[in-house]
Amino acid sequence: MSKLKYLFTAQLVLFVSFFANAQTADATTSFFETYQLEIVLGLAAVVAVVALLSLIAVLYALKTMLTLKTQKQAQLDGVERIGFWRKFWNKMNDAVPIAKEHEILTDHTYDGIKELDNRLPPWWLYGFYVSIIFSIIYVLHFHVFKSGDLQAAEYEKEMKTAEAQVEAYLASLDNLIDESNVEFTKEAVDLSAGQELFNGKCAACHGMKGEGGVGPNLTDKYWIHGGDVKAIFKTIKYGVPAKGMISWKAQLSPKEMQQVASYIYTLEGTNPPNAKEPQGELFERSADTEEDSGEES
């Protein structure tokens, strides 16, 4: 303790003398004035650390002295002092000391090896009791009150959750459709949805069968803004404001615009009555696309 006090005092004297000498020199005085706050805080931090270390050393010394005193008193009393954790460990194992093993010897002897009648350790018994209690709670929870789901029910729930996640993922993919990646869909569900949307939103200008009216005929091979699916999708999405066709991107989702474009694509060659005269330029489809659209139309 005395050495620590001398060390702390010496460090404090060195710091004080350093700053006292620093004030006598102009350059040092300028440095001190510039970083005065930082220096004071640093000095305070050093003093605090030293004080903390000193306190720890004092506490450790007191603990050591108390331990030595306790051990010495135990030796004088002839009683062995056992700590809390050691007592707990001994209680959980309940092992018979070697010196007392003769008290639990049995009459069984095998090749000169004598058998002891040790009891099961408490930790093992407690674990066994806990497993019994758990099994009772398990049976009541799952089989009696049926407040919990068995494996089959959990599987069904997980599958429903997975299906919902897949649907959400596919829906997010549908929202990524645009005029650069849209493709013709020949699914009956999509074409049916596209026909319903067409009848409700497009037939007023293009006719119920696409024969044309205020808008152009959609059943011939002539197109004003392009006749492939990408061009039709783009026309639906952005509209043709100069000719009175509004943009549908605010009212239809990308998937719905794909469905309408795919349905319109299947109208070519249907030859409805009272068809309007061709407008625009001739557009010839590729053989692969004609086959896909022909199967559905």
VENKAKA-V747303 format. One record per helix or strand of 2 or more residues. SS is the DSSP state (A for helix, B for strand). FROM is the first residue (numbers start at 1). TO is the last residue. Records with the same first field share a line. If there is no record, write none. Layout:
SS = FROM-TO + FROM-TO
This chain:
A = 2-22 + 26-34 + 36-77 + 84-93 + 98-104 + 122-144 + 151-174 + 188-201 + 203-206 + 229-238 + 241-243 + 254-265 + 287-296
B = 105-110 + 113-116 + 222-223 + 281-282
